[in-house]
């Protein structure tokens, strides 16, 4: 039996799976982008209704936090919906049976959803900035900040769905997480506003740090100690990849 291996084989498999995923998701792209805009720009605008008149600094803080909500929507809703849909349809069994490394299939999924997050984030920032009349300062760190944040959110969502492997349970967990993220995460308000115990929890979770790196990429002077934020996001990404590798390896 001829078993193909090597870097070239992996790259060819990745390209084939990328074409498969792009074809499978092409009809869902408009809904996916709209979902991100509603969560990102929608929450930024709603905060303005709650608070009323905002100073320029407060408006800038809210606007610069909106990309994190869009990224989390992609990871916690979009990816999980795709994984659970494929679980119910038996698509993953078909994908794992293909003569391609499973790591190539997973890398393709991460790539597609990272790319799908970009239009929603750009539209979210544009709408929120227009609504509050603020000017954003895009730095060269915008690309790595978006890439790391998107990969981390996608990795966590994918791994959670693969580990649970029961769509009803996964959907219940995601709905609870979205509720917590939208209401209790220090993304569009300072972490100092939270109770001490909840602030300490968020200093372990990745959501606060995602907001920090994305905020720093479009503003100046609002964020410090970025090295820690990048390190925490990288650590969560590594843990998610390890969890995904374990979950996929045990599938037969």
TIKEZA-871926 format. One record per residue (C-alpha): x, y, z; residue number from 1; residue in one letter. Coordinates in Angstrom, 2 decimals, m for minus. Each point is the difference from the previous one (the first is absolute). Layout:
<atoms>
ATOM        u        v        w  num  residuo
ATOM        X        Y        Z  NUM        A
...
</atoms>
This chain:
<atoms>
ATOM        u        v        w  num  residuo
ATOM     0.00     0.00     0.00    1        X
ATOM     1.44     3.36    m1.07    2        X
ATOM    m0.36     2.53     2.82    3        X
ATOM     0.64     3.56    m1.08    4        X
ATOM     1.81     2.27     2.41    5        X
ATOM     2.08     3.13     0.02    6        X
ATOM    m0.37     3.75    m0.07    7        X
ATOM    m1.07     0.13    m3.66    8        X
ATOM    m2.75    m2.56     0.60    9        X
ATOM    m1.23     1.96     3.02   10        X
ATOM    m0.09     3.27    m1.97   11        X
ATOM    m1.88    m1.64    m2.88   12        X
ATOM    m2.49    m1.48     2.48   13        X
ATOM    m0.42     3.35     1.71   14        X
ATOM    m0.71     1.70    m3.35   15        X
ATOM    m2.59    m2.67    m0.89   16        X
ATOM    m1.74     0.31     3.37   17        X
ATOM     0.08     3.80    m0.31   18        X
ATOM    m1.88    m0.24    m3.30   19        X
ATOM    m2.46    m2.38     1.63   20        X
ATOM    m0.64     2.31     2.95   21        X
ATOM    m0.31     3.14    m2.12   22        X
ATOM    m2.53    m1.71    m2.25   23        X
ATOM    m1.94    m1.27     3.00   24        X
ATOM    m0.16     3.43     1.68   25        X
ATOM    m0.57     2.28    m3.00   26        X
ATOM    m3.77     0.19     0.45   27        X
ATOM     0.34     0.71     3.72   28        X
ATOM     2.41     2.92    m0.32   29        X
ATOM    m2.63     2.81    m0.14   30        X
ATOM    m1.79    m1.30     3.10   31        X
ATOM     3.29    m0.52     1.80   32        X
ATOM     1.14     3.57    m0.70   33        X
ATOM    m3.40     1.39     1.04   34        X
ATOM     0.14    m1.96     3.25   35        X
ATOM     3.37     1.51     0.86   36        X
ATOM    m1.18     3.53    m0.77   37        X
ATOM    m3.10    m0.42     2.16   38        X
ATOM     2.05    m1.20     2.97   39        X
ATOM     2.90     2.41    m0.47   40        X
ATOM    m1.44     3.29    m1.24   41        X
ATOM    m3.41    m0.80     1.47   42        X
ATOM     1.32    m0.33     3.54   43        X
ATOM     2.14     3.13    m0.40   44        X
ATOM    m3.02     2.02    m1.07   45        X
ATOM    m2.23    m1.44     2.73   46        X
ATOM     2.52     1.00     2.69   47        X
ATOM    m0.44     3.56    m1.20   48        X
ATOM    m3.74    m0.27     0.58   49        X
ATOM     0.56    m1.26     3.53   50        X
ATOM     2.55     2.60     1.00   51        X
ATOM    m1.26     3.01    m1.91   52        X
ATOM     2.45     2.75    m0.85   53        X
ATOM     3.56    m1.32    m0.27   54        X
ATOM     3.27     1.85     0.16   55        X
ATOM     2.38    m0.51    m2.90   56        X
ATOM     2.23    m2.26     2.11   57        X
ATOM    m2.93    m2.14     1.13   58        X
ATOM    m1.32    m0.26    m3.56   59        X
ATOM     3.45    m0.97    m1.26   60        X
ATOM     0.27    m2.70     2.68   61        X
ATOM    m3.35    m1.49    m1.00   62        X
ATOM     0.69     0.17    m3.73   63        X
ATOM     3.47    m1.55     0.31   64        X
ATOM    m1.43    m2.89     2.01   65        X
ATOM    m2.59    m0.92    m2.62   66        X
ATOM     2.39    m2.12    m2.16   67        X
ATOM     0.49    m2.41     2.92   68        X
ATOM    m3.74    m0.73     0.06   69        X
ATOM     0.05    m0.62    m3.75   70        X
ATOM     2.95    m2.40     0.34   71        X
ATOM    m1.65    m1.85     2.88   72        X
ATOM    m3.17    m0.33    m2.07   73        X
ATOM     2.03    m1.67    m2.73   74        X
ATOM     1.69    m2.39     2.42   75        X
ATOM    m2.74    m0.83     2.46   76        X
ATOM    m2.99     0.03    m2.34   77        X
ATOM     1.15    m0.37    m3.58   78        X
ATOM     2.57    m2.75     0.49   79        X
ATOM    m2.09    m1.92     2.52   80        X
ATOM    m3.05     0.10    m2.29   81        X
ATOM     2.10    m1.34    m2.87   82        X
ATOM     1.55    m2.77     2.10   83        X
ATOM    m3.31    m1.15     1.49   84        X
ATOM    m1.71     0.11    m3.40   85        X
ATOM     2.70    m2.25    m1.42   86        X
ATOM    m0.27    m2.31     3.00   87        X
ATOM    m3.73    m0.44    m0.56   88        X
ATOM     0.43    m0.54    m3.74   89        X
ATOM     2.89    m2.42     0.43   90        X
ATOM     2.26     2.29    m2.02   91        X
ATOM     2.89    m0.35     2.41   92        X
ATOM    m0.01    m3.78    m0.47   93        X
ATOM     0.32     0.61    m3.73   94        X
ATOM     2.80     2.58     0.49   95        X
ATOM     1.97    m2.25     2.35   96        X
ATOM    m0.26    m2.84    m2.54   97        X
ATOM     1.61     2.06    m2.77   98        X
ATOM     3.65    m0.71    m0.91   99        X
ATOM     1.12     3.25     1.59  100        X
ATOM     1.59     0.76     3.39  101        X
ATOM    m2.58     1.02     2.56  102        X
ATOM     2.21     2.90     0.97  103        X
ATOM    m0.38     1.38    m3.54  104        X
ATOM    m3.79    m0.14     0.28  105        X
ATOM     0.07     1.80     3.34  106        X
ATOM     2.46     2.62    m1.28  107        X
ATOM    m2.33     0.63    m2.93  108        X
ATOM    m2.94     0.59     2.34  109        X
ATOM     2.03     2.45     2.08  110        X
ATOM     1.11     1.84    m3.14  111        X
ATOM    m3.49     0.36    m1.46  112        X
ATOM    m1.57     1.33     3.18  113        X
ATOM     2.90     2.35     0.64  114        X
ATOM    m0.51     1.46    m3.48  115        X
ATOM    m3.78     0.11     0.42  116        X
ATOM     0.44     2.12     3.12  117        X
ATOM     1.74     2.84    m1.85  118        X
ATOM    m2.98     1.56    m1.87  119        X
ATOM    m2.16    m0.02     3.12  120        X
ATOM     2.71     1.63     2.10  121        X
ATOM     0.67     2.74    m2.55  122        X
ATOM    m3.72     0.74    m0.34  123        X
ATOM    m0.42    m0.06     3.78  124        X
ATOM     2.76     2.55     0.53  125        X
ATOM    m1.25     2.23    m2.80  126        X
ATOM    m3.61     0.04     1.25  127        X
ATOM     0.93     0.52     3.65  128        X
ATOM     2.48     2.77    m0.82  129        X
ATOM    m2.58     1.72    m2.23  130        X
ATOM    m2.67    m0.24     2.70  131        X
ATOM     2.16     1.71     2.64  132        X
ATOM     2.01     2.24    m2.31  133        X
ATOM     3.41    m1.22     1.18  134        X
ATOM     3.20    m0.32    m1.99  135        X
ATOM     1.95    m3.23     0.22  136        X
ATOM     3.77    m0.29    m0.34  137        X
ATOM     0.84    m3.29    m1.66  138        X
ATOM     3.47    m1.23     0.95  139        X
ATOM     2.25    m2.58    m1.72  140        X
ATOM    m0.97    m2.38     2.82  141        X
ATOM    m3.58    m0.19    m1.30  142        X
ATOM     0.76    m3.00    m2.24  143        X
ATOM     1.75    m2.18     2.65  144        X
ATOM    m2.56     1.03     2.64  145        X
ATOM    m2.89    m1.03    m2.24  146        X
ATOM     1.73    m3.19    m1.10  147        X
ATOM     0.86    m1.20     3.51  148        X
ATOM    m3.42     0.96     1.40  149        X
ATOM    m1.87    m1.72    m2.83  150        X
ATOM     2.11    m3.16     0.16  151        X
ATOM    m0.39    m0.17     3.77  152        X
ATOM    m3.80     0.43    m0.10  153        X
ATOM    m0.36    m2.45    m2.89  154        X
ATOM     2.25    m2.54     1.74  155        X
ATOM    m1.90     0.18     3.29  156        X
ATOM    m3.40    m0.30    m1.72  157        X
ATOM     1.14    m2.89    m2.18  158        X
ATOM     1.60    m1.87     2.89  159        X
ATOM    m3.01     0.45     2.28  160        X
ATOM    m2.33    m1.37    m2.65  161        X
ATOM     2.28    m2.96    m0.71  162        X
ATOM     0.51    m0.86     3.68  163        X
ATOM    m3.69     0.11     0.91  164        X
ATOM    m1.10    m1.74    m3.21  165        X
ATOM    m3.70     0.33     0.94  166        X
ATOM    m1.60     2.84    m1.97  167        X
ATOM    m2.77     0.74     2.50  168        X
ATOM     2.44     0.28     2.89  169        X
ATOM     2.42     2.05    m2.09  170        X
ATOM    m2.70     2.45    m1.06  171        X
ATOM    m1.15     0.42     3.60  172        X
ATOM     3.57     0.78     1.09  173        X
ATOM     0.48     2.48    m2.85  174        X
ATOM    m3.23     1.84     0.79  175        X
ATOM     1.04     0.33     3.63  176        X
ATOM     3.47     1.21    m1.01  177        X
ATOM    m1.40     2.63    m2.37  178        X
ATOM    m2.23     1.32     2.79  179        X
ATOM     2.98     0.24     2.35  180        X
ATOM     2.25     1.54    m2.65  181        X
ATOM    m2.45     2.71    m0.98  182        X
ATOM    m0.96     1.05     3.51  183        X
ATOM     2.93    m0.75     2.30  184        X
ATOM     3.19     0.23    m2.06  185        X
ATOM     2.21     3.11     0.30  186        X
ATOM     0.15     0.63    m3.74  187        X
ATOM    m2.03     3.19    m0.35  188        X
ATOM     0.50     1.19     3.55  189        X
ATOM     3.13     0.07     2.22  190        X
ATOM     0.84    m3.11     2.01  191        X
ATOM     0.22     2.19     3.11  192        X
ATOM    m3.81     0.31    m0.06  193        X
ATOM    m0.39    m3.69     0.80  194        X
ATOM    m0.04    m1.52     3.49  195        X
ATOM     3.48    m1.07     1.03  196        X
ATOM    m0.73    m3.73    m0.23  197        X
ATOM    m1.49     0.30    m3.49  198        X
ATOM     2.90     2.17    m1.16  199        X
ATOM     2.38    m2.71     1.23  200        X
ATOM    m1.92    m2.61    m2.00  201        X
ATOM     0.33     2.11    m3.14  202        X
ATOM     3.73     0.33     0.56  203        X
ATOM     0.19    m3.74    m0.65  204        X
ATOM    m2.52    m0.19    m2.85  205        X
ATOM     0.98     1.28    m3.47  206        X
ATOM    m2.91     2.40    m0.66  207        X
ATOM     1.42     3.01     1.83  208        X
ATOM     3.40    m0.42    m1.66  209        X
ATOM    m1.58    m0.33    m3.42  210        X
ATOM    m1.73     3.31     0.55  211        X
ATOM     3.32     1.51     1.04  212        X
ATOM     2.00    m1.03    m3.06  213        X
ATOM    m2.77     0.97    m2.41  214        X
ATOM    m0.56     3.33     1.76  215        X
ATOM     3.69     0.79    m0.11  216        X
ATOM     0.07    m0.69    m3.75  217        X
ATOM    m2.47     2.82    m0.79  218        X
ATOM     0.72     2.55     2.77  219        X
ATOM     2.90     1.66     1.78  220        X
ATOM     0.57     0.34     3.72  221        X
ATOM    m2.91    m2.12     1.23  222        X
ATOM     1.87    m3.28     0.55  223        X
ATOM     3.22    m0.96     1.77  224        X
ATOM     1.90    m3.24     0.63  225        X
ATOM    m0.88    m1.52    m3.35  226        X
ATOM     2.63    m2.71     0.39  227        X
ATOM    m2.08    m1.69     2.70  228        X
ATOM    m3.15     0.18    m2.13  229        X
ATOM     1.72    m1.63    m2.98  230        X
ATOM     1.53    m2.66     2.24  231        X
ATOM    m3.35    m0.94     1.53  232        X
ATOM    m1.68    m0.23    m3.41  233        X
ATOM     2.87    m2.12    m1.32  234        X
ATOM    m0.25    m2.30     3.02  235        X
ATOM    m3.76    m0.48    m0.46  236        X
ATOM     0.57    m0.73    m3.69  237        X
ATOM     2.61    m2.64     0.83  238        X
ATOM    m2.28    m1.64     2.57  239        X
ATOM    m2.88    m0.01    m2.49  240        X
ATOM     2.17    m1.60    m2.67  241        X
ATOM     1.11    m2.68     2.44  242        X
ATOM    m3.62    m0.68     0.93  243        X
ATOM    m1.04    m0.15    m3.65  244        X
ATOM     2.85    m2.40    m0.80  245        X
ATOM    m1.04    m2.30     2.83  246        X
ATOM    m3.70     0.11    m0.96  247        X
ATOM     0.70    m0.69    m3.66  248        X
ATOM     2.53    m2.75     0.67  249        X
ATOM    m2.52    m2.01     2.00  250        X
ATOM    m2.54     0.07    m2.85  251        X
ATOM     0.01    m3.26    m1.95  252        X
</atoms>
